[in-house]
Amino acid sequence: MRADARRNREQIVAAALALFAKHGSCVSMEEIAAEAGVGVGTIYRRFPDRTSLLTEITISTLRILLADTELSATEEPSSEARLIRYIQTCSGSPLALLKTVGDLDDPEFIETRDALNEQLLSIITGGQAEGTIRTDIVPVEIVQLISTAVCRPGARPDDPLTVVLLDGLRVPGTGSGHR
């Protein structure tokens, strides 16, 4: 891919990410083009339809989350701190797009999603072994809870649902609390 084509693609994805995170997936291709500083035709040359753009953004978001989750292993002191960081990072991301895209059979999406889920399950089982994350909930169910709570439009790290989720996953009497 030529340098200018790659730059245009990156600008389109960055603009769409920002607009979708702020306004949801109803943003028009014209708004994305204006934000990216390209013409609408440029978007359609790179992404033949809205679904392909949403797929690219979803994969890009998952890659960012995976990289941050891997980095948290060296930056955070405990599995509980890693889980808090993950939930707070997800709350500020456009993961609600996953629900608008539906089931993706894109190999890169599947590989990235599975790697992220593996990291998250490792964090959860680590927290359970540390005694800071409840053991009466199966780790896979915790992943589903997190997905439901933070993969929605307007989710924020400090909103009541996110706070209740974090507090509810802790073993009573442990953790810092987020009130």
PyRosetta script that sets phi, psi and omega in degrees:
from pyrosetta import init, pose_from_sequence

init()
pose = pose_from_sequence("MRADARRNREQIVAAALALFAKHGSCVSMEEIAAEAGVGVGTIYRRFPDRTSLLTEITISTLRILLADTELSATEEPSSEARLIRYIQTCSGSPLALLKTVGDLDDPEFIETRDALNEQLLSIITGGQAEGTIRTDIVPVEIVQLISTAVCRPGARPDDPLTVVLLDGLRVPGTGSGHR")
pose.set_psi(1, 135.0)
pose.set_omega(1, 178.3)
pose.set_phi(2, -63.5)
pose.set_psi(2, 156.2)
pose.set_omega(2, -178.0)
pose.set_phi(3, -61.1)
pose.set_psi(3, -42.0)
pose.set_omega(3, -179.1)
pose.set_phi(4, -69.5)
pose.set_psi(4, -35.5)
pose.set_omega(4, 177.3)
pose.set_phi(5, -66.6)
pose.set_psi(5, -41.5)
pose.set_omega(5, 178.0)
pose.set_phi(6, -64.0)
pose.set_psi(6, -42.7)
pose.set_omega(6, 179.2)
pose.set_phi(7, -62.4)
pose.set_psi(7, -44.6)
pose.set_omega(7, 177.6)
pose.set_phi(8, -59.4)
pose.set_psi(8, -44.5)
pose.set_omega(8, 179.8)
pose.set_phi(9, -60.0)
pose.set_psi(9, -46.4)
pose.set_omega(9, 179.3)
pose.set_phi(10, -62.4)
pose.set_psi(10, -40.5)
pose.set_omega(10, 178.9)
pose.set_phi(11, -65.2)
pose.set_psi(11, -40.4)
pose.set_omega(11, 179.2)
pose.set_phi(12, -63.9)
pose.set_psi(12, -47.7)
pose.set_omega(12, -179.5)
pose.set_phi(13, -63.6)
pose.set_psi(13, -44.2)
pose.set_omega(13, 179.7)
pose.set_phi(14, -62.9)
pose.set_psi(14, -43.3)
pose.set_omega(14, 179.4)
pose.set_phi(15, -64.6)
pose.set_psi(15, -44.8)
pose.set_omega(15, 180.0)
pose.set_phi(16, -63.9)
pose.set_psi(16, -42.1)
pose.set_omega(16, 177.1)
pose.set_phi(17, -56.9)
pose.set_psi(17, -49.2)
pose.set_omega(17, -178.2)
pose.set_phi(18, -63.1)
pose.set_psi(18, -45.3)
pose.set_omega(18, -178.1)
pose.set_phi(19, -69.7)
pose.set_psi(19, -41.4)
pose.set_omega(19, 178.9)
pose.set_phi(20, -66.1)
pose.set_psi(20, -38.6)
pose.set_omega(20, 178.7)
pose.set_phi(21, -63.7)
pose.set_psi(21, -35.3)
pose.set_omega(21, -177.0)
pose.set_phi(22, -84.9)
pose.set_psi(22, -38.8)
pose.set_omega(22, -170.9)
pose.set_phi(23, -119.1)
pose.set_psi(23, -3.4)
pose.set_omega(23, -176.0)
pose.set_phi(24, 86.7)
pose.set_psi(24, -179.0)
pose.set_omega(24, -172.4)
pose.set_phi(25, -80.5)
pose.set_psi(25, 2.5)
pose.set_omega(25, -178.9)
pose.set_phi(26, -82.8)
pose.set_psi(26, 2.5)
pose.set_omega(26, 179.6)
pose.set_phi(27, -62.6)
pose.set_psi(27, 137.9)
pose.set_omega(27, -178.4)
pose.set_phi(28, -79.7)
pose.set_psi(28, 158.1)
pose.set_omega(28, 176.8)
pose.set_phi(29, -63.9)
pose.set_psi(29, -31.2)
pose.set_omega(29, 177.9)
pose.set_phi(30, -64.8)
pose.set_psi(30, -41.4)
pose.set_omega(30, 178.1)
pose.set_phi(31, -64.7)
pose.set_psi(31, -40.6)
pose.set_omega(31, 178.7)
pose.set_phi(32, -63.9)
pose.set_psi(32, -44.4)
pose.set_omega(32, 179.4)
pose.set_phi(33, -59.4)
pose.set_psi(33, -45.7)
pose.set_omega(33, 179.8)
pose.set_phi(34, -61.7)
pose.set_psi(34, -44.6)
pose.set_omega(34, 179.8)
pose.set_phi(35, -63.8)
pose.set_psi(35, -37.2)
pose.set_omega(35, -178.3)
pose.set_phi(36, -80.8)
pose.set_psi(36, -14.1)
pose.set_omega(36, -178.2)
pose.set_phi(37, 75.0)
pose.set_psi(37, 30.3)
pose.set_omega(37, 178.6)
pose.set_phi(38, -129.9)
pose.set_psi(38, 168.7)
pose.set_omega(38, 175.8)
pose.set_phi(39, -82.3)
pose.set_psi(39, 159.3)
pose.set_omega(39, 178.9)
pose.set_phi(40, -60.3)
pose.set_psi(40, -36.5)
pose.set_omega(40, 178.3)
pose.set_phi(41, -59.8)
pose.set_psi(41, -35.7)
pose.set_omega(41, 177.8)
pose.set_phi(42, -63.0)
pose.set_psi(42, -40.8)
pose.set_omega(42, 177.8)
pose.set_phi(43, -61.2)
pose.set_psi(43, -48.4)
pose.set_omega(43, -176.6)
pose.set_phi(44, -69.2)
pose.set_psi(44, -23.7)
pose.set_omega(44, 173.2)
pose.set_phi(45, -70.0)
pose.set_psi(45, -35.4)
pose.set_omega(45, -179.2)
pose.set_phi(46, -84.5)
pose.set_psi(46, -36.1)
pose.set_omega(46, -175.9)
pose.set_phi(47, -132.3)
pose.set_psi(47, 104.5)
pose.set_omega(47, -173.4)
pose.set_phi(48, -62.6)
pose.set_psi(48, -21.8)
pose.set_omega(48, 178.1)
pose.set_phi(49, -152.4)
pose.set_psi(49, 170.4)
pose.set_omega(49, -177.8)
pose.set_phi(50, -59.8)
pose.set_psi(50, -39.1)
pose.set_omega(50, -179.2)
pose.set_phi(51, -62.0)
pose.set_psi(51, -39.7)
pose.set_omega(51, 179.7)
pose.set_phi(52, -66.9)
pose.set_psi(52, -35.0)
pose.set_omega(52, 175.7)
pose.set_phi(53, -68.2)
pose.set_psi(53, -44.9)
pose.set_omega(53, 177.9)
pose.set_phi(54, -61.9)
pose.set_psi(54, -38.4)
pose.set_omega(54, 177.6)
pose.set_phi(55, -62.4)
pose.set_psi(55, -46.8)
pose.set_omega(55, 179.1)
pose.set_phi(56, -60.5)
pose.set_psi(56, -42.2)
pose.set_omega(56, -179.9)
pose.set_phi(57, -67.1)
pose.set_psi(57, -40.7)
pose.set_omega(57, 178.4)
pose.set_phi(58, -61.9)
pose.set_psi(58, -46.7)
pose.set_omega(58, 179.2)
pose.set_phi(59, -63.5)
pose.set_psi(59, -42.6)
pose.set_omega(59, 178.6)
pose.set_phi(60, -60.4)
pose.set_psi(60, -43.6)
pose.set_omega(60, 178.6)
pose.set_phi(61, -63.1)
pose.set_psi(61, -44.3)
pose.set_omega(61, 178.9)
pose.set_phi(62, -63.3)
pose.set_psi(62, -38.7)
pose.set_omega(62, 177.8)
pose.set_phi(63, -61.6)
pose.set_psi(63, -43.3)
pose.set_omega(63, 179.0)
pose.set_phi(64, -62.5)
pose.set_psi(64, -45.4)
pose.set_omega(64, 178.9)
pose.set_phi(65, -63.6)
pose.set_psi(65, -40.5)
pose.set_omega(65, 178.9)
pose.set_phi(66, -63.1)
pose.set_psi(66, -46.0)
pose.set_omega(66, 179.3)
pose.set_phi(67, -61.1)
pose.set_psi(67, -42.9)
pose.set_omega(67, 179.5)
pose.set_phi(68, -67.3)
pose.set_psi(68, -38.2)
pose.set_omega(68, 179.2)
pose.set_phi(69, -65.6)
pose.set_psi(69, -40.6)
pose.set_omega(69, 176.8)
pose.set_phi(70, -65.9)
pose.set_psi(70, -41.2)
pose.set_omega(70, 178.9)
pose.set_phi(71, -64.2)
pose.set_psi(71, -35.4)
pose.set_omega(71, -178.3)
pose.set_phi(72, -62.1)
pose.set_psi(72, -22.5)
pose.set_omega(72, 178.7)
pose.set_phi(73, -62.7)
pose.set_psi(73, -29.4)
pose.set_omega(73, 179.6)
pose.set_phi(74, -99.1)
pose.set_psi(74, -16.5)
pose.set_omega(74, -175.1)
pose.set_phi(75, -102.7)
pose.set_psi(75, -19.7)
pose.set_omega(75, -176.3)
pose.set_phi(76, -106.4)
pose.set_psi(76, 143.8)
pose.set_omega(76, -174.0)
pose.set_phi(77, -77.9)
pose.set_psi(77, -16.5)
pose.set_omega(77, -175.7)
pose.set_phi(78, -151.6)
pose.set_psi(78, 166.1)
pose.set_omega(78, 175.7)
pose.set_phi(79, -65.2)
pose.set_psi(79, -35.5)
pose.set_omega(79, 177.6)
pose.set_phi(80, -61.4)
pose.set_psi(80, -44.6)
pose.set_omega(80, 178.8)
pose.set_phi(81, -63.4)
pose.set_psi(81, -37.5)
pose.set_omega(81, 177.2)
pose.set_phi(82, -65.4)
pose.set_psi(82, -40.5)
pose.set_omega(82, 179.6)
pose.set_phi(83, -65.8)
pose.set_psi(83, -42.9)
pose.set_omega(83, 177.5)
pose.set_phi(84, -59.8)
pose.set_psi(84, -46.3)
pose.set_omega(84, 179.2)
pose.set_phi(85, -60.2)
pose.set_psi(85, -43.7)
pose.set_omega(85, -180.0)
pose.set_phi(86, -60.9)
pose.set_psi(86, -48.8)
pose.set_omega(86, -178.4)
pose.set_phi(87, -63.0)
pose.set_psi(87, -43.1)
pose.set_omega(87, 179.8)
pose.set_phi(88, -66.7)
pose.set_psi(88, -37.8)
pose.set_omega(88, 177.4)
pose.set_phi(89, -66.3)
pose.set_psi(89, -43.4)
pose.set_omega(89, 178.2)
pose.set_phi(90, -62.4)
pose.set_psi(90, -38.1)
pose.set_omega(90, -177.3)
pose.set_phi(91, -62.7)
pose.set_psi(91, -26.6)
pose.set_omega(91, 179.3)
pose.set_phi(92, -97.2)
pose.set_psi(92, 6.8)
pose.set_omega(92, -176.3)
pose.set_phi(93, -106.1)
pose.set_psi(93, 164.7)
pose.set_omega(93, 179.5)
pose.set_phi(94, -84.8)
pose.set_psi(94, 40.8)
pose.set_omega(94, -178.9)
pose.set_phi(95, -65.7)
pose.set_psi(95, -17.5)
pose.set_omega(95, 176.5)
pose.set_phi(96, -60.0)
pose.set_psi(96, -19.5)
pose.set_omega(96, 177.6)
pose.set_phi(97, -61.3)
pose.set_psi(97, -28.6)
pose.set_omega(97, 179.1)
pose.set_phi(98, -53.9)
pose.set_psi(98, -36.5)
pose.set_omega(98, -178.2)
pose.set_phi(99, -74.7)
pose.set_psi(99, -25.8)
pose.set_omega(99, 179.0)
pose.set_phi(100, -83.2)
pose.set_psi(100, -25.5)
pose.set_omega(100, -179.5)
pose.set_phi(101, -78.6)
pose.set_psi(101, -33.7)
pose.set_omega(101, -178.2)
pose.set_phi(102, 83.6)
pose.set_psi(102, -159.8)
pose.set_omega(102, -179.6)
pose.set_phi(103, -73.3)
pose.set_psi(103, 123.3)
pose.set_omega(103, 179.0)
pose.set_phi(104, -104.9)
pose.set_psi(104, 136.7)
pose.set_omega(104, 175.6)
pose.set_phi(105, -107.4)
pose.set_psi(105, 13.5)
pose.set_omega(105, 178.3)
pose.set_phi(106, -65.6)
pose.set_psi(106, 124.9)
pose.set_omega(106, -177.1)
pose.set_phi(107, -58.8)
pose.set_psi(107, -38.2)
pose.set_omega(107, 179.6)
pose.set_phi(108, -67.3)
pose.set_psi(108, -39.1)
pose.set_omega(108, 176.2)
pose.set_phi(109, -60.8)
pose.set_psi(109, -49.7)
pose.set_omega(109, -177.2)
pose.set_phi(110, -61.0)
pose.set_psi(110, -45.4)
pose.set_omega(110, -179.8)
pose.set_phi(111, -62.4)
pose.set_psi(111, -45.4)
pose.set_omega(111, -178.9)
pose.set_phi(112, -68.4)
pose.set_psi(112, -44.3)
pose.set_omega(112, 178.3)
pose.set_phi(113, -59.8)
pose.set_psi(113, -45.4)
pose.set_omega(113, -179.2)
pose.set_phi(114, -65.0)
pose.set_psi(114, -39.5)
pose.set_omega(114, 177.6)
pose.set_phi(115, -65.0)
pose.set_psi(115, -40.3)
pose.set_omega(115, 178.2)
pose.set_phi(116, -65.8)
pose.set_psi(116, -44.3)
pose.set_omega(116, 177.7)
pose.set_phi(117, -61.6)
pose.set_psi(117, -38.1)
pose.set_omega(117, 177.5)
pose.set_phi(118, -62.5)
pose.set_psi(118, -44.3)
pose.set_omega(118, 177.2)
pose.set_phi(119, -61.2)
pose.set_psi(119, -44.9)
pose.set_omega(119, -178.5)
pose.set_phi(120, -64.7)
pose.set_psi(120, -42.6)
pose.set_omega(120, 177.2)
pose.set_phi(121, -62.5)
pose.set_psi(121, -37.2)
pose.set_omega(121, 177.4)
pose.set_phi(122, -64.8)
pose.set_psi(122, -41.0)
pose.set_omega(122, 177.3)
pose.set_phi(123, -62.4)
pose.set_psi(123, -45.9)
pose.set_omega(123, -177.7)
pose.set_phi(124, -64.5)
pose.set_psi(124, -48.3)
pose.set_omega(124, -179.8)
pose.set_phi(125, -66.1)
pose.set_psi(125, -32.1)
pose.set_omega(125, 174.9)
pose.set_phi(126, -64.0)
pose.set_psi(126, -43.8)
pose.set_omega(126, 177.6)
pose.set_phi(127, -65.3)
pose.set_psi(127, -36.2)
pose.set_omega(127, 176.7)
pose.set_phi(128, -66.5)
pose.set_psi(128, -40.2)
pose.set_omega(128, 177.5)
pose.set_phi(129, -66.5)
pose.set_psi(129, -33.4)
pose.set_omega(129, 177.5)
pose.set_phi(130, -74.0)
pose.set_psi(130, -18.3)
pose.set_omega(130, -178.9)
pose.set_phi(131, 86.7)
pose.set_psi(131, 17.9)
pose.set_omega(131, -179.6)
pose.set_phi(132, -106.9)
pose.set_psi(132, -18.8)
pose.set_omega(132, 178.4)
pose.set_phi(133, -114.7)
pose.set_psi(133, 133.8)
pose.set_omega(133, -175.9)
pose.set_phi(134, -53.0)
pose.set_psi(134, 142.6)
pose.set_omega(134, 178.8)
pose.set_phi(135, -102.1)
pose.set_psi(135, -4.7)
pose.set_omega(135, -179.8)
pose.set_phi(136, -85.0)
pose.set_psi(136, 3.8)
pose.set_omega(136, 174.7)
pose.set_phi(137, -120.0)
pose.set_psi(137, 129.0)
pose.set_omega(137, 179.9)
pose.set_phi(138, -66.4)
pose.set_psi(138, 137.5)
pose.set_omega(138, -178.3)
pose.set_phi(139, -50.8)
pose.set_psi(139, -39.5)
pose.set_omega(139, 179.5)
pose.set_phi(140, -62.6)
pose.set_psi(140, -35.7)
pose.set_omega(140, 177.5)
pose.set_phi(141, -68.0)
pose.set_psi(141, -34.8)
pose.set_omega(141, 177.2)
pose.set_phi(142, -64.1)
pose.set_psi(142, -41.7)
pose.set_omega(142, 176.8)
pose.set_phi(143, -59.0)
pose.set_psi(143, -42.5)
pose.set_omega(143, 178.9)
pose.set_phi(144, -65.1)
pose.set_psi(144, -40.5)
pose.set_omega(144, 177.2)
pose.set_phi(145, -60.7)
pose.set_psi(145, -46.8)
pose.set_omega(145, -179.7)
pose.set_phi(146, -60.9)
pose.set_psi(146, -45.1)
pose.set_omega(146, 180.0)
pose.set_phi(147, -59.1)
pose.set_psi(147, -43.7)
pose.set_omega(147, -179.7)
pose.set_phi(148, -66.9)
pose.set_psi(148, -41.5)
pose.set_omega(148, -175.0)
pose.set_phi(149, -73.8)
pose.set_psi(149, -39.8)
pose.set_omega(149, -172.3)
pose.set_phi(150, -106.8)
pose.set_psi(150, -14.0)
pose.set_omega(150, 178.6)
pose.set_phi(151, -92.1)
pose.set_psi(151, 63.7)
pose.set_omega(151, 179.8)
pose.set_phi(152, -146.2)
pose.set_psi(152, 150.2)
pose.set_omega(152, 179.4)
pose.set_phi(153, -58.7)
pose.set_psi(153, 137.1)
pose.set_omega(153, 175.7)
pose.set_phi(154, 81.6)
pose.set_psi(154, 3.0)
pose.set_omega(154, 178.4)
pose.set_phi(155, -62.9)
pose.set_psi(155, 137.2)
pose.set_omega(155, 179.0)
pose.set_phi(156, -130.9)
pose.set_psi(156, 153.9)
pose.set_omega(156, 179.5)
pose.set_phi(157, -59.2)
pose.set_psi(157, -28.2)
pose.set_omega(157, -175.3)
pose.set_phi(158, -106.4)
pose.set_psi(158, 10.0)
pose.set_omega(158, -178.6)
pose.set_phi(159, -76.4)
pose.set_psi(159, 157.6)
pose.set_omega(159, -173.6)
pose.set_phi(160, -56.0)
pose.set_psi(160, -39.3)
pose.set_omega(160, -178.8)
pose.set_phi(161, -65.0)
pose.set_psi(161, -40.4)
pose.set_omega(161, 178.3)
pose.set_phi(162, -65.9)
pose.set_psi(162, -42.3)
pose.set_omega(162, 179.2)
pose.set_phi(163, -63.2)
pose.set_psi(163, -45.2)
pose.set_omega(163, 179.2)
pose.set_phi(164, -63.3)
pose.set_psi(164, -40.7)
pose.set_omega(164, 177.9)
pose.set_phi(165, -58.7)
pose.set_psi(165, -50.5)
pose.set_omega(165, -179.5)
pose.set_phi(166, -60.9)
pose.set_psi(166, -47.0)
pose.set_omega(166, -179.5)
pose.set_phi(167, -64.2)
pose.set_psi(167, -37.4)
pose.set_omega(167, -178.2)
pose.set_phi(168, -71.5)
pose.set_psi(168, -22.3)
pose.set_omega(168, 179.4)
pose.set_phi(169, -84.9)
pose.set_psi(169, -17.4)
pose.set_omega(169, -177.9)
pose.set_phi(170, -77.1)
pose.set_psi(170, 147.5)
pose.set_omega(170, 168.6)
pose.set_phi(171, -67.3)
pose.set_psi(171, 130.6)
pose.set_omega(171, -179.9)
pose.set_phi(172, -51.8)
pose.set_psi(172, 135.6)
pose.set_omega(172, 178.4)
pose.set_phi(173, 87.4)
pose.set_psi(173, 1.1)
pose.set_omega(173, 178.1)
pose.set_phi(174, -117.2)
pose.set_psi(174, 167.8)
pose.set_omega(174, 175.5)
pose.set_phi(175, 80.7)
pose.set_psi(175, 172.1)
pose.set_omega(175, -174.1)
pose.set_phi(176, -91.7)
pose.set_psi(176, -14.9)
pose.set_omega(176, -176.2)
pose.set_phi(177, 72.1)
pose.set_psi(177, 154.4)
pose.set_omega(177, -178.3)
pose.set_phi(178, -137.1)
pose.set_psi(178, 53.7)
pose.set_omega(178, -179.0)
pose.set_phi(179, -101.9)
pose.dump_pdb("model.pdb")
